[in-house]
Amino acid sequence: MLTFSDMLAEYDRALEDTTTLASEVGDLAVPTPCAGWDLADLFGHMVGQNLGFAAAVTDGDAPVAAFESVPVTVDDVARRWRESAGRVRDAFGAADPGAAVHLVEFGFRPTVTVALGMQLLDAAVHAWDVATALGRSYRPSESTIAVVLDLARQIAARPGGTPVFAAPLAEHGEDPWYDALSLLGRDPERLPAA
């Protein structure tokens, strides 16, 4: 199991991976593995989530409006992403790992450590979404994959699923990253060939 500081380092790496990908975006109308979302929708969502989590972790709570999608353009998507990533990274870095944080979107109060795990999952999976939309392969570190797979199994096991991710697909047991993505509703046909 990762320590808080180890998880923060993994999170920083996933955020940086998306920062690199954001600098390569030339067309926000490209569809992504997130059904019905193009890159503009996905980046708007990711920036909004970064800002919402930063506010909630800093203050212990944040209104629903803090998490709302932020409109992005080709000209400002890399900057908006980078700024939001910096804010959420700094918020987690300055927080007490054991402090409670109210995540209004999810209706519960996890510790900062649990919230960081949730964000690590989101950052890694959305980095894959962006990379896939850009025709690139993406695989996070094995430590991140272990965290994401564990959380993905918990999410997939919830009765009725979750509104955050698409319906889970079956694990195949051959690749833990493949399984994590499948459990989070990513279409195996969209997975880049190994």
Protein Blocks (a to p, Z undefined) as FASTA:
>chain_A
ZZfklmmmmmmmmmmmmmmmmmmpcbfkbccfbehiafklmmmmmmmmmmmmmmmmmnop
acfklmpccdddfklmmmmmmmmmmmmmmmmmmpcfkbccddfknopacdfklmmmmmmm
mmmmmmmmmmmmnopacdddfklmmmmmmmmmmmmmpghiaakbccddddehlamklmmm
mmnopafklpccZZ
